[in-house]
Amino acid sequence: MTVPPHVDVTVTGAPVFENAAFGLMLPEMIQLFAVAFAIIFSVVFLVMRGRLYRTWKVFLPVGTALVALVYMLGMMGIVGFNFNAIMLGVLPIALGLGIDFSLQLHTRYIEEREKGREPVDAAASAARTTGNTLLLAMATMSIGLGALLVSAVPPTRQLGATAAFGVIAATALSLTLLVALLVQFDDDEYDQTGPTASDTTEATAAATAAERNSSTDSKNKNSPSPEPSANDQSSGVLSDDEPTFERFIGTLSSGIAASPLIVILLMIAAIGGGAAVYHDVPTTQEMLDYWPDIEQRDDLEELESTAQSPNVIYLLVESKDAYSPTTFRRASAFETAIEDHDDVNAAMSSVTAVEMATGGDIPERRTRLIDTVDRQAASDLMPVGSREDTPDRFVIQLFVDDIEGEEVRHLIDDTEATADRHLVTERTAVTGKPVVNRNVIENVTSGRDPMTVLSFGLATVFLALALRSVRESVLLVVSVAISAVMLISIAMYLLGIPWNPLTVATGSIALGAGITYGIHVHERFKEELFERGSTPVVAMREAMVRKSRPVIGSGATTLFGFGALGISQFPVLANFGIAVALAMTFALVTAFVFLPASALLLARWTNTYDIVVDST
C-alpha cells in the first residue's frame, strides 16, 4: 500500500524501541571503555611519574591489568555471559579495581630498590611483604562482589561473578607476570639510598621488637597504652626532599593523631546520618527509565499517552477441564468484575469470543462450547489461540491504562484477589511485561539489604579469621566500609540518585574496594609498629605516607574510570557510574581519615596491638 505524501507514518512499540536501544550497546561499550581507559591511564601516569625514573614503565601495571581483563572476557565466553545494559559496566569495574593490585606491588618494588636491594631480591621482598596484603584485599573484594550472587536480578548476579573473577585474575597476574616484568625491565635507574638503608632497619628491627616486648611484659597488659608524647607527635618520617603529596599526607596524619576523638565523632555522625536516609533513597519505578533517551523512546511514550490501553497483562487460567461450561462461567464472572477496576479498560479471551458468538451466553453443553471456541479461533476475529495446543489452559488479556510504579503492584494484587474470588478451583497466575518489570524493580530493593548484610557479615568473619583479631576486623569494616556506605547513602539521597539493578551493587563494591584500601594502610601500620619498632603515631604517619600514592592512585583510577560511565546514554549505567565514583571517594576518605583515628585510639586505649606483638 502506498502512503499518501501528506501522511507521516511512525512504526513504534516496545519491540521497535528495544531493538534500537540494544543496537546502541556495542558502540556504547566501546566508547565507555575507551574513555575509562584513557582516564585511568592518565591518572596512573600522573600518580606514578613522581616515583618512576622512566615514565614508559607506567605501562607495566596498566598492561598487567589489561591482561587480567582479557582473562575475564575469556571467562565470560566460557560460561556464556552476554553483555547487556547492566553488564556494560563490568569492563571499567574490572580495570579500575584490578589495577589497584598492580600499583601496590609496583610501588613497593620501587621502595625496595631505593633501599639498595638487587632486582630479584627487591621483587621477592615486594611480593612477600605486599603479597599477603594483596591476597587479603583480593579475598575481601571477592566476598563483596560475590554477595551480588544473591540478587534476584540475573544481570546483577553475572556482574558480581564476572567482576570477582577479574579481581582474582588481576591479583594472580600482579604476583607473577608483573613481578617478572619489573625484574626483566629493571635498568638499575633507581637512586639508591645505599644498602645500609634497608639492612640497618632490618638488623635493628628484632632488637627493637625484643626491647618493646620486654617493656610490654613489665607492664599490666590490661592497662591502656600511654598517651603519645609531644615528641612522638612532632617526630616525622619525612625528609625535606619528600614530594609535596607525601608531605601533605604527613600533615594530615599529624592532625588526625592530635584529635582522633573529633574524627571518631564525625564518623559516628556519618554512620547515623546515612542510616537515617538509607531507605529513603528513591528506587527507579519504570523499566523505561533504564533505557536511553532516543527517538524511538519518544515515539513509544507518545503512543502510550495517545492510546487508551497501551499495556496488556495476562491472567493464565489452568484446569484439568479448562474448556468446560463451569470454568467459562467463572471466567466470565471474573472478567465482568475486573472490568469495573479503574485501571482496566477491557478483558478479552476465549470466554469473550464465545459470548460474542452466542449473544452473551455460555453454552450449557460442553460440545457446543468447544465447537464455538474452535470456530472463533478459525475466524481470526479474536486472538483466541488454538484449543488443541493448550487443552488445559487459556489466557485472559487485560488491557490496562498507562500506569507505573506502585499502581502496577496494586493492579496485580487486585487482579489476583478477584481471580481468587471467582476462579476458586482453577489455578491462576498474573503475568505480562508490566508484571515482570514490576517484579524486577521490587527485587532490586528486596535484594539490596540481603546483599549488604551478607557481604559485610562474610567480610567481618573472614578478616577476623585471617587477621586472627576480631577487633581489627571490626575496625576495618566499621571505620572504612560501613562509614563509606553510609556516606554514599547520604550523597545518593541528596543528589536524587535512585536504587536500580546496578546501584544496589554499590555497597558491595564500596566494601570490597574500601576494605582493600584500609587493609593496605592498616597492614603497613602494623609492619611499622612491630617490625620497625615505631610508636603508634609515627607508625601510622609512615603507613599513610608510604601508602598514599599507590592507594589514592588506584582509588583515583577507579573513581574516574567509573565516572566515565556518567556519560552513558543508559540512565541505569550513568547513575551507577556516579554512585561508584562517590563510593571510591568516600572509601579513600574513610581509609585515610576514619581508619587512622580509630586505630590510634585502639593503640592508645587497649592492648589490641600488644597482643599481636606477644603472639609473634
C-alpha angles and dihedrals in degrees: 000000000000116000114225112249093243093055123088117206123199121189108208144149137115095295092052092049095045092048090054092045094049089050088063094056101083096045088043092052093049093047095047094047092048092051093044092049093048091051094045093048092048092050092048090049093051093045097045102038090081088060101036124081092194109041094201087074089076083086090069098072093033092049091050090053090050091053088053087052090055089051089052093051089050090053090052090053093048096050094038102246114162131203116255137157090288099039090054087084096058096085096058089041094054094042095046096045095037096054089062091076094049092049093050094052094041094053092047090051090053090049092052092048091051088055089061103261121145116249097259093044091046091051092048092048092046092049092046098047097036097033096074091048091048092050091049091049092046093051093047093047091047090051091051093049092039090059087072087074089080091062116115089219110087097210089053090053090049090049092054095047094046096046091047090053090050091053092049091049091048091052094048093048092047091057094045117020097032093047090053092047093050092054094041095052097037106128095180090250098140122115098236120206088211134270092278092064090073102024095051092051093050094043092055097039095083093048091047092049091047090051091050091047090051091049092046092051090056091056132072103262092210093059118095119259115261121265113265112261124238088252090055092051095046098041111095144194094216124099124206092257094058114121117263092248093058092044090054091053089049090054090048089052092052091051092050092047090051095053111019093150092060089052091050091052089053089051092051091049091051093050092047094047093048093049090051094056100029095103093037093068105111123247123222103255102190127057087211088066089065091065132076123271099249134148093264089056091054090051091051093049090049089052091050091050092048104040117075094219110023093158132061129196124185136220111206112208117198129184139143087246101030095155097058128119091242094054092044092052090052090048090049090053089050092051092050091050097045093048087065089065113109093232098045118084101177145349124218131184145122086290091057090048092053092048091051091052095047101039095260100314130117110225115247094218120070094218093056091047092053092045090052092049092050093049092050091049091051093049093060089217091126133021092251100143130212115307091200092060093051108025093158099050147027135189131239113206117212116198106207138184124264096274129160144182118010091355089072091053091049091051092049091050092047092049092051092048092049091048091050090054097049106025096050100158099033127084112241135186131183114221143150137114096292089051093049092046092050092050091051091051092048091048088056091064097035092052095047098077097043091050092050095046093045095048094046093044095049092045092052093050093045094049091046090056096041095046093034088226128100090193094057091045093052090043092058097042097045102036095042114019104030091041091051094049092050091050089050090053091053091049094047090049093050095043095043094238106161133218112256135156089285105037090054085069091060093090092053092047091048089051093050097043096035094050088048091056091044093050092053092053096039096047091049088049090055091045091055091042099051107022098037096034094230124158115255094257094050092041091053092047091052092047094050093046097046094043097040098086099046096037097044089040093055090042091052092050091053092042095052093035090058090040087064088067087066089080092058118124088221107085092205089059096040092053090047092053092052093045094051092044086056089046092054091047093052092042089057091047093051093044093052100034115022097034096051092048092049093046093049091052090049090051091047101043105028141038094240096124094035088061090055091051092050092050092054 
